[in-house]
């Protein structure tokens, strides 16, 4: 059911709007505020900090004139190649452009631009809800200009293109990603013909840069319920173009009456569960990628059915290539996501068997600062619809969490630092850097993790002397 939408009375309350309208009038240029600001005002969403203005004439000239009026509070930046200018004023970014019409070449999403009317400018917008404009001109101040029914589509919760959707999406295929992102963010539906046009034009994704695709995809991943966008990306076959590893998760295979679950739709549930528990977009990425190794290692065993041995390790090995392809950051985010993916089954295994102190120490040691995020992912991985099973699994994870807390308090293993350093080993035995140091340090670490010795310097020192003796080292007389 549609709802009545009207422009809030205070939509243009900020004095900057009247100032820009007045400056435009002095220059003899009509001025309109357009795009996301208008849409979000009508939807009564949080007011965006970036506001777009269209003028019939030179956007750069208008921006410079506004900047002069604002003085030191309105520094202007000109982008001459694009015919645009931006002013940073208080917390706002004000962008100015002259009204234009565009034509496209098939091999590029960069249009040929010429001056045009307001309606020409509205026609080039991606969706009718983004083609709405509000006049800032003195004789029609606050008037809503809606040539394509955008207001009705806002009321109906529909995304529709101003012109033919095939032309809209073929001209600039990034609009297909934007359609899905808006559908996810606004909880709108994409009009049937527009959705069909996205499917028909999916191959046009090839002219987009990885950076632009990733920019839109990250916005989908930051939504409250990313599965809406992820599902639409799969349905339209867009995700197949830039994340085929996720598309490959879809499907159920049956052999001898035994089936495995559909790992694509399971993954969508896991991502949503993580999104409810954490705002960390990289943890959501780890949830998205946590099962990508399954199609690679999937095997059928007549005795046990379907197996996915070492899928976490394989998924972790696949992660860097995905980050490079999508131009995602290769530093800390990659290290974090790869680690979470490779560790993603560790707490699950612990929850299914008797939890030993040794296994808990090793998890604390290996997970380090990422332990809590790893536990969030594992608890989010419970997607069974059987309430009794779900309750039992969550109870098991509570037991794991309690055991982790107890062992950490007693043994201080998380982000463990060796109680004996390499320098100490060299000093005690009077040796230079070499393999013996690694042998001793590894032996101390393993003995602490296995509970053979406590995580304390005195016991570790004595154990160092014992291991040194076993490999033929003698301490210097001062340490005898």
N, C-alpha and C positions, 0 to 999 in steps of 0.2 A: 504494500500500500504506500502511495506517495505521501509526502508531507509538505506542507506549505513552507516555502523558504523565502524570506525577505532580507534585504540588506539591513544590518543593524544600524540604528540611528547614530551610533558613535563610531561607525566604520572609518570615517574620515576625520576623526577628532584631532589627530595630530596636526599641529600647525604647518608641517612641511607640505601637506597636500595643497592647502590654500596658497602657500608661497609659490609652489611650482606652477599652479594654475595661473596665478597673477603674472609670473615671469613669462610664461608662454603667451599670455594675452598681450603683454608689452612687446613681444617679438613678432606678434601676428601669427603664432603657431598654436593650433589646437593641441591639447594634451589630454591623455587618458592613462589611468592606471589599469593594468591588465594582468591576466595570468593567475598565478597561485595565490596572490594576495586577495584578489576578488573572490576566487573559489573558496578559500578558507574562511574569509569573512562571512560569506553566505552560509557555510557549514558550521560557523561558530567554532572553528578549530583554533588552536593556538596561532596567534598572528605571526606569520613568517618575518624574519629579519631582513630578507632580501625582497625588494619591491621593484617591479618592472613598470616603466613608463614608456608609452608610445606617443610620438608627436608627429604631426603632419608637417614635415620639414626636417631640419637637421637635429638629431638627438645630441650630437656633440656640442652644437651651439647652445642648445637649451641647457645642457649640463654645466657648461662654462658660465652661463649667465646666472644660474641658480647658485653655483659655487661662489660667485662674487657677492651675492646677497648674504650667503651664510658666513662669509669671511673665513677666519681660521678654523671654524667648525665644519667646513665643507670642502675638503681637498678633493679635487677632481683627478681621475685617471682616465686618459683617453686611449681607446683601442681603435686606431685609425683604420687598420685593415678590415675591421668588422663594422665600422661606422657606428660604434657604441662608445659610451662613456659611463664611468661609475663614480659615485660620490659616497664616501664613508662619512655618515653623519650620525653622531651619538652611537646607538647600538645597531643602526640600520645600514644596509648597503643598497643604495638607490641606483638602478641601472636605467640608462636613457638610450633609446634607439628611435630612428626615424621610421615611420610606417613604410613597409616595403612589400613587394610581391616577389616570389621566388620561382625559379625553374631548375630542374635537376637533370644531371647526366647520370645514366645508368651505372657508371663505374664509381660513383662517389656520392657521399651524403652531404657534400659541400655544394650549396646551391649557387646559381647565378642570381644576383640580387639587383633589383631596380626600385626606384621610389614608387610608392603606391598610396592608396587611400587607407583609411582605418579598416574598411571591410576587406581590402586586399590582405592587410596584416592579420586580421582575424581568420581569414581562410587558410593561412599557412600554419595555424596552430594545430597541435596534435589532436586535441579533443575539444568537443563543444564546451565542456565545463571549464576549459582553460582559455576559451576564446571570448569569455565575458570581459567587458570593459566598463569602467566607470568614468564619466566625464569629469574633468577638473576645470572646465571652461566656465567663466563667470555666468554666462547666460543659461547654462544647463548643468551646473555643478551638482554632482551626486547622482546624475541620471545613469541608469544601467542600460548598456547597449548590448543586445543579445540577438544577433541575426540568425543563429543556428539552433535555437531552442535549448541552450545550455542550462538555463534555469530549470526547465522542465526535467531535463536529464539529471540534474542535481537532486530534484525532488524524488525522482524514480530510482536513483542510485544506479545509473547506467553510464557506461563509457562508450561514446559514439564519436566518430570522426566528423569534422565539419564537411569534408568532401568525400569522394569515393575512397573507401578504406584501402583498396589495393594500391591506388596512387599514393595515398598518405604513407603507407608502410613501405612501399617499394622505394619511394623518394628518400625516406630517412628511416631505415630499419630499426634504429634505436627506439623509435616510437613504439615498436612492438614490446620491447622490454619495459618501457614506461607504462604502457597499457596494463601490463601484468603487475607492475609495482603499484600503480594507483589502485587497481582492483584489490590488492592486498592491503595497502595502507588505509583506504577509505571504506573497505568492505563493500565495494561496488561490483556489479556484474559487467562483463564486456558484452556489448550488443552482439547478437548472433552473427551478423554479416561481418562485423569487424573481427570477431574471433576466427571465422572461416578464412578471412583475408590474412590473418597472422599465420595460419597453417600454410596457406598457399605461398606466402612470401618468406617462409623460414630460411630458405637458402640465401636470401639477401643478407643474412647475418654476416656472411663472409667479407663484406666490405667494411665492417666495423672494426675498430681497433680493440684489442683486449682491454685496454684501460677503460674505454667507454662502457663496454659490456660489464666489466667488474664493478664499476661505479654504481650502475643500476642494480646489479645483483646484490651488492652489499646493503643497499637500502631495503631490498626484500628480506635479506637475512636479519636485519634489525627490526623488522615488524614484530608485533606482539604474537602473531601466529604465522610464521614463515611458510607453513605447509600450503597455505592458499596460493601463494605465488609459485612455490616449487611444483605444486600439482598442475597449475596452468602452464608453466614452462615445459613440463613433460607432455601435457595434452597437446600443446601446439608444436611440439618437437623442437623448440628453441634450445632446451637444455642439451639436446643431443649434439648441438653444434659447438658448445663450449665446455660442457661437462659430461662427456659420454660415459665416464665412469659411474655417474649417478644414474643415468638412463639404463645402464647395463644391469642395475640391481632389480629392475622390474621383471616380474614373471614368476610363475610357479611351475616346477617340473615334477612329473610323477613317474616313478618306476616301481613296478611290482606293488602298486597300491600305496606307495609311500610318497608323501609330498613334503616339500619344505615351504616355509612361509615366504610371502612376497617381501623381499628385503627392501624394495623401494618404498612401499607404503609404510612398512615398519620404520624405516629411516625418517620419513616425514613425521611420524608420531614422536620419535625420539627427539627430533629437532624442536618440535613444539613443546615437549616436556621440559627440555633444557631452557627454552625461551621463557617459560613460566617461572623457572627457578633462578635464572641469571641473565643479566644484561650484557655479559661478556660475549661479544660477537665471535671471538675466536673459539670459545667453548662451543658455540653453535656450529662453527665450521668443523670442529672435531666430531660433533654429533653427526653432521652431514657425511663425513668421510669415514666414520668408524667401521663401516661394513664394506667399503669398496674393494677389499681384497677377497670377498666371498666368491664372486663370479670366477675369479682366477683360480682359486684352490678347490672349488666345489667338486666333490667326488661322491659316487654312490657305492656304499659297502653293503653287500647282501645281509651281513649280520646286524649291522647297526643302523643302516639307512644312509641318509645324507650326512656328509661330514664337510667341515670347513676349516680343517686344521691349519693353524698358523695364519689365519686371515688377518689378524691384527698386525703381525709383523710385515706381511706383504702390503697391507694398506698403508702402513707407515712408510714403506719404501716407495710407494706410488705418490705420496703426498708432495714431495719436492717438485716433481714434474708438473703437477697441477698448479702449484704456486707460481712456477716459472711461466707456464703457458698463460695464466691469467694476470700476470704482472702483479701478483700479490707480494707483500714485503717478505724478503728472504731472510730476515734476521730473527728477532725474538718470536714474532707470530708463527713463523714456520717451525722453529724449534719446539714451541709450545704445542702446536696442533699435532705435529708428528709424534711427540712424546705421548700425548693423551691417546691418540689412535692406537699406538703400539701397546699401551698399558690398559686398553679399554676393557679387557676381560679379566684382569687380575683380581679386582675385588669380587667379581661375579663368581669366580672359581672358589675364592675363600668363603663366600656365603653359602656354597653348596656342600661344603665338607667341614669337618671339625677344624676349627681355627687354631693353628699352632703358633706359639710365640715366634718361632723361627720364620714362618711364612709372613707374619705380620711385620717383623723387623725388616724383612727384605722389601715388602711393599712400602714401608715408611722410608727406607733408604732410597729406593728407586723413584718414588713419586715426588718426594721432597715438597716444595711449595705448591705443587699442583695436586696434592692429595685430595683436598676438598673438592676441587673441580672434577677430578676423576670420579669421586664418589657421586657427585651430582649426575654425571653422565651415566654411570652404571645404574643408579636408581631410576633415571629417565628411560633406561633401556628396557624397563619392565612394561611391556605393552599388552600383556595378556588381558583378555576380557573376562577371565575367570576370577571373580572377586576373592575367592578363597586362596587361589594360587598367588594372586597379587599381594594379599595380606601376609601370606607366609614368606614370600620373597622379601618384602619390605622389613618384616621382623628379622629375617636373617641378616639384612644389611645393618639393622640397628645393633645386632650382636657384633658385627664386624667393626662398626664405628666404636663401640664400647671397648673392644679389644685393642683397637688402634690407640685409643686414648690411654688405656692402662699401660701398654708397652712403651708408648712415647714418654709417659711420665716417669717410668722406671729406668728406661734405657737411653733416652735422648738420642734417638737414631735419625730422626728427620733432619735433612740437610747436614748429614753426618760429616764431621771433620776427623781425620785419623788422629787417635791419641798419641801416635808416634809418627814423627815426620821423617822424610827421607834424609834430611840433614842429621837428625839424631842417629839414624842407622849408620850413616857414613862415619860419624864421630865415634860411636861406640866400637865399631869394628875396624876403624882406620882404613876404610876403603874409598875408592873413587866411584862416581856414578856408573851404574851398570845393572845388569839383569837381576843380581842378587837383591837389590833394594826393592824392585817390583815384586819379587817372590815373597819377601818378608811382609811387605805392606798388604799384599793380597791375602796372605795367610792370616794376618791379624784381623783384617776386615771380615773374612769368611768366618773366623772363629767367634767374633763378636755377633755377627748376624745369626749364627747357628746356636748361640747361647753357651758356647764352650767357655768363654771368658766374658766378664762384664766389660762395659764400655768405659773403662777407667785406665788412667795412664800407668799406674803401678803394675796391674795385672798384664797390661799390654806390653810393658817393658820386659817383664819376666818371660812372656811368651815369645817376644822378639829374640831373646837370648837362646831360647830352646830351638826355635826354627833356624837361627843362625848356626847353631851347633850341628843341626841335621844336614845343613848344606855345606858344611866344612869351613865355617867362619869362626874365628876366635876373637873375643873382645880384647881391646887394648888393656894393659895391666891396670890402668886407672879405673877401668870398669869391671875388673875381674871379681 
